[in-house]
Amino acid sequence: MTDFSVALQTAVYDALIADTTLTTKLGGNFIYDFVPEQSSFQYVKIGEETMVDDGTKTKKGSDFTLVVHTFSRYRGSKETKEIMSLIYDVLHESNLVVAGASNNMRFEFSDIIKESDGLTTHGVQRFRIFVLTN
């Protein structure tokens, strides 16, 4: 099994940060792996990941799921939905650059949650990515 995990996360981050419509909507480059304390709202966090071996006899491959979180303090869910739509446009059916491998990313589901603080809207999106060595 080949672990494409770091390369995949880097490719997702690079794709999101390169999208000027998304970064403008976020008010800057607020896309994180680790959210610093005292971060401003709104922002996106590249979150949890699962990986299972999905290789063949001749090629190494992995089947990933990756969660992307959106956080907003806008009253209501409109801003969260707009940001999530932009993320969808960047990642769904994308072929990210993962060195030495081909891949296909597909959207699986999304959810919007009101956090217990009563102020924060939390969007959750999950994508499935199949990575196979060239």
Salt bridges, closest charged atoms under 4 A:
GLU48 OE1 - HIS69 NE2 2.78
ASP63 OD1 - ARG128 NE 3.40
GLU82 OE1 - LYS25 NZ 2.47
GLU82 OE2 - LYS78 NZ 3.26
GLU93 OE2 - HIS92 NE2 3.56
GLU93 OE2 - ARG106 NH1 2.44
GLU108 OE1 - ARG126 NE 2.59
GLU108 OE2 - ARG128 NE 3.25
GLU115 OE2 - HIS122 ND1 2.66
ASP117 OD2 - ARG73 NH2 3.25
